[in-house]
Amino acid sequence: MAATLKMVAEAANVSIRTAGRALSGSGPVKSEVAKRVLAAARELDYVPNVNAQRLFRRRAGVIGLLVPSQLDAEDHVFTDLHFVDILAGMEEMLQGSGSNLLLLFGEKRDADCRYWPLFRAGTVDGLLIWGEHREAGYLGELLENRAPALFITSVPDSAASGQLSFVTAAYRRTAAELTGVLCARNPRRLLFLCGPGGHSVVEAIRAGVEDALAGTGVECTALVSRYARESARETLLGALCREKFDGLIVMSRSMESGVQDALRELGIAPGQLPMVILDGDRRTGLAAGVLGAARLDDREIGRLAIQGIRQLIDRETECFRKEVQPELLIAGSN
């Protein structure tokens, strides 16, 4: 006999209505109660009647996830470990909820991007947007129609910035603190290996580096590299063959292996050119010569994104904003 919602409710010691809310994400339920209901549903192998839920709620039961176009992309989303972990966090929140995630690929920035028709046609209930360029031409239409939309990590520029919902990380503060670790060694010249511009994450990290360097008299040269091993290697080799630096500021963990390759090729021993890594994922550690690094829990960002878009869909809030603080790994600290 297939498990019913009533059986799940009895196993979790809650009402049928509360169990339904917890499984569908259609109303406020305390976190501990929701966890108990989800555990009961898994134990009983409960399969929700998705079509009945959609008819009752008059919703699609679908959340759109918009990512940049991959046709001409140099750095693909599924090679980005931040994105992969964000997806894992989303999956954790969506399990047993009766909601599905629909992957959407954005158009080039000069194209006529329109996503409001997806809401009007009942295709999606809400829209999550990851990796957005700072200039989002379609944003005005979404805001004008009060469409439930939430940006993940990267936030566009907007005259109506007070209306934007987002989940991001404390990139600027983290970059300032880690750059400060390097500055404590009294360097004269630093090299900042930065990612391509155009995204708010890059701009926030740049601003954090500038905050830390302000008034120190430290000279800093910024060079742009793609988030790829070979690009970081080539960029660093060229810079170190031309000039001498006392330390490295590496923007992303995805550049670290290329940096280490370049140092080995030039015969620079670990620690001879100390570095910090500003944007790391949950796999980030402290290799030899790394004074500090940020370890970001991207799964938490994914979980918060689903929590936020549900609240926006249910009109529990007009604006949802969360900032996740990365863990700072500092060499020599306990």
C-alpha positions in Angstrom: 0.0 0.0 0.0 1.4 3.4 -1.0 2.0 5.9 1.8 -0.5 8.7 2.1 -0.2 12.3 3.4 -2.2 11.2 6.4 0.3 8.5 7.3 3.2 11.0 6.9 1.4 13.5 9.2 0.8 10.8 11.9 4.4 9.6 11.7 5.6 13.2 12.2 3.0 13.9 14.9 1.6 16.9 13.0 -1.7 17.8 11.3 -2.3 16.8 7.7 -2.4 20.5 6.8 1.0 21.1 8.4 2.5 18.1 6.7 1.2 19.3 3.3 2.7 22.7 3.8 6.1 21.3 4.8 6.2 19.0 1.8 4.9 21.5 -0.8 6.7 24.6 0.6 3.3 26.4 0.3 3.2 28.0 3.8 5.1 28.9 6.9 6.3 25.8 8.9 8.9 25.8 11.6 12.3 24.4 10.5 12.4 21.6 13.1 8.8 20.6 12.1 9.6 20.6 8.4 12.7 18.4 9.0 10.5 15.9 11.0 7.9 15.8 8.2 10.6 15.3 5.5 12.2 12.5 7.5 8.9 10.8 7.9 8.1 11.1 4.2 11.5 9.5 3.3 11.0 6.8 5.8 7.6 5.9 4.4 8.8 6.4 0.8 5.9 8.9 0.3 5.4 10.1 -3.3 3.4 13.4 -3.4 0.6 13.8 -5.9 2.3 16.6 -7.8 -0.6 17.2 -10.2 -3.1 17.5 -7.3 -0.8 20.0 -5.6 -0.6 22.1 -8.7 -4.4 22.1 -9.2 -5.0 23.0 -5.6 -2.4 25.8 -5.5 -2.9 26.9 -9.1 0.8 26.9 -9.5 3.3 25.3 -11.9 5.3 23.7 -9.1 8.4 24.8 -11.1 11.2 27.2 -10.1 13.3 28.5 -13.0 17.1 28.6 -12.7 18.6 31.1 -15.1 22.3 30.7 -16.0 24.4 32.5 -18.6 24.4 31.3 -22.2 27.0 28.5 -22.6 27.3 28.7 -26.4 30.2 31.2 -26.3 31.3 30.8 -22.7 34.9 30.2 -21.9 34.2 29.1 -18.3 31.2 26.7 -18.2 28.8 26.6 -15.3 29.1 22.9 -14.7 32.9 23.2 -14.2 32.3 25.9 -11.6 32.5 24.2 -8.2 30.6 27.1 -6.6 27.7 26.4 -8.9 27.8 22.7 -8.4 27.6 23.1 -4.6 24.8 25.7 -4.9 22.8 23.1 -6.9 23.4 20.5 -4.2 22.0 22.9 -1.6 19.0 23.5 -3.7 18.4 19.8 -4.2 18.5 19.3 -0.5 15.7 21.9 0.0 13.6 20.6 -2.9 13.6 16.9 -2.0 10.0 15.8 -1.2 8.6 19.3 -1.7 6.7 18.6 -5.0 8.6 21.5 -6.7 11.0 21.1 -9.6 13.9 23.1 -10.9 13.9 24.2 -14.6 17.3 25.1 -16.1 17.1 28.1 -18.4 20.0 29.5 -20.5 20.2 33.2 -20.8 20.6 35.1 -24.1 23.6 37.2 -25.1 23.5 40.6 -23.4 22.6 42.4 -26.6 19.6 40.1 -27.2 16.0 40.9 -26.2 15.8 38.9 -22.9 12.2 38.6 -21.6 11.3 36.3 -18.8 8.1 37.8 -17.6 6.1 35.7 -20.2 7.2 32.6 -18.3 5.3 33.7 -15.3 2.3 34.9 -17.3 2.1 31.6 -19.1 2.2 29.7 -15.8 5.5 28.0 -16.8 7.3 29.0 -13.6 6.3 30.2 -10.2 9.6 32.0 -9.4 13.0 32.7 -11.0 16.5 32.2 -9.6 19.3 33.9 -11.4 22.9 32.9 -11.1 26.0 34.4 -12.7 24.2 37.5 -13.9 26.1 40.3 -15.6 25.8 43.7 -13.8 23.7 45.0 -16.7 20.4 43.0 -16.6 18.2 44.5 -19.3 15.2 42.3 -18.4 15.2 43.4 -14.8 12.8 46.3 -15.1 10.0 44.1 -16.5 10.3 41.6 -13.7 10.3 44.4 -11.0 7.4 46.2 -12.6 5.3 43.0 -12.5 6.5 42.1 -9.0 7.6 38.7 -10.3 9.3 36.5 -7.6 12.9 36.7 -8.7 16.1 36.2 -6.6 19.7 36.7 -7.6 22.4 34.3 -6.4 25.9 35.6 -5.6 26.1 38.2 -8.4 23.7 41.1 -8.3 23.0 43.5 -11.2 23.2 47.3 -11.1 19.8 48.8 -10.8 18.2 52.2 -10.1 15.7 50.1 -8.1 18.3 48.2 -6.1 16.3 48.5 -2.9 13.7 46.1 -4.5 16.2 43.4 -5.5 16.2 40.1 -3.6 19.4 38.1 -3.4 21.6 35.6 -1.6 25.3 36.5 -1.7 28.5 36.3 0.3 30.5 38.8 2.2 33.0 39.1 -0.6 34.3 42.6 0.1 34.8 42.1 3.8 36.5 38.7 3.3 38.8 40.1 0.6 39.8 43.0 2.9 40.6 40.7 5.8 42.7 38.3 3.7 44.6 41.1 2.0 45.3 42.5 5.4 47.0 39.1 6.3 49.4 39.6 3.4 50.0 43.3 4.3 51.0 42.3 7.8 54.2 41.0 6.3 55.1 44.6 5.2 55.3 43.9 1.4 56.3 46.7 -1.0 54.8 45.3 -4.1 51.9 42.8 -4.5 50.4 41.2 -7.6 46.6 40.7 -7.7 45.5 38.0 -10.0 41.9 39.0 -10.6 39.0 37.5 -12.6 37.3 39.2 -15.6 35.1 42.2 -14.7 31.4 42.8 -15.3 30.0 40.9 -12.3 29.3 42.3 -8.8 31.3 39.5 -7.2 34.5 40.7 -8.9 33.8 44.3 -8.2 33.1 43.6 -4.5 36.4 41.6 -4.2 38.3 44.4 -5.9 36.8 46.9 -3.5 37.9 44.8 -0.5 41.4 44.6 -1.8 41.5 48.4 -2.2 40.0 48.8 1.3 42.9 46.8 2.8 45.6 48.6 0.8 44.3 52.1 1.4 46.9 54.2 3.3 49.5 51.4 3.5 51.7 52.7 0.7 51.8 49.1 -0.8 51.9 49.1 -4.6 49.6 46.6 -6.1 49.5 45.5 -9.8 46.2 43.9 -10.9 46.2 41.4 -13.9 43.1 39.7 -15.3 43.0 35.9 -15.7 40.2 33.5 -16.6 39.1 31.1 -13.9 41.2 28.3 -15.4 44.5 26.6 -14.6 46.3 27.4 -17.9 45.1 31.0 -18.0 46.3 31.6 -14.4 49.7 29.9 -15.2 50.3 32.0 -18.3 49.3 35.3 -16.7 51.5 34.7 -13.7 54.5 33.5 -15.7 54.4 36.6 -17.8 54.2 38.9 -14.8 56.9 37.3 -12.8 59.3 37.2 -15.8 58.9 41.0 -16.1 58.8 42.2 -12.5 59.4 41.2 -8.9 56.7 41.0 -6.3 56.6 40.3 -2.6 53.3 38.5 -2.5 50.3 37.3 -4.5 46.6 38.0 -4.1 44.8 35.2 -5.9 41.1 35.8 -6.5 39.8 32.3 -6.9 40.6 28.8 -5.9 40.2 27.7 -9.5 43.3 29.8 -10.3 45.4 28.2 -7.5 46.7 25.2 -9.4 47.9 27.4 -12.3 49.6 29.7 -9.9 51.4 26.7 -8.3 52.4 25.4 -11.8 54.0 28.8 -12.6 55.9 29.0 -9.3 57.3 25.5 -9.9 58.4 26.3 -13.4 60.2 29.4 -12.2 61.9 27.5 -9.3 60.1 29.6 -6.6 59.8 27.6 -3.5 56.6 27.5 -1.4 56.6 30.4 1.0 59.1 32.4 -1.0 56.2 34.2 -2.6 53.4 34.1 0.0 49.8 34.3 -1.2 46.2 34.5 -0.1 43.1 33.1 -1.9 40.0 35.3 -1.7 37.2 33.2 -3.1 37.4 29.5 -2.2 34.8 26.7 -2.0 34.3 24.0 0.7 37.3 22.0 -0.6 39.7 24.9 0.0 42.7 24.3 2.2 46.0 25.9 3.0 48.7 24.6 0.7 52.4 25.4 1.3 53.0 29.1 1.0 49.3 30.1 1.3 48.9 32.4 4.3 45.1 32.6 4.2 42.1 31.5 2.2 38.3 31.8 2.2 36.1 28.7 2.4 32.6 29.5 1.3 29.7 27.1 2.1 27.9 27.3 -1.3 25.4 24.7 -0.3 24.1 27.1 2.3 23.7 29.7 -0.4 21.7 27.2 -2.4 19.5 26.3 0.6 18.9 30.0 1.3 18.0 30.7 -2.3 15.2 28.1 -2.3 14.0 29.4 1.1 14.0 32.9 -0.3 12.2 32.2 -3.6 9.6 30.2 -1.7 8.9 33.2 0.5 8.7 35.5 -2.5 6.3 33.1 -4.3 4.1 32.9 -1.3 4.2 36.6 -0.8 5.5 36.2 2.7 8.0 39.0 2.0 8.5 41.7 -0.5 12.3 41.4 -0.4 14.6 38.6 0.7 18.3 39.3 1.3 20.9 37.1 3.0 24.7 37.4 3.1 26.8 34.3 3.9 30.1 34.8 5.8 32.9 32.6 4.4 35.1 30.8 6.9 38.6 32.3 7.0 41.5 29.9 7.1 44.6 31.5 8.4 48.0 29.8 8.5 49.3 29.3 12.1 45.9 29.9 13.7 44.0 27.3 15.7 
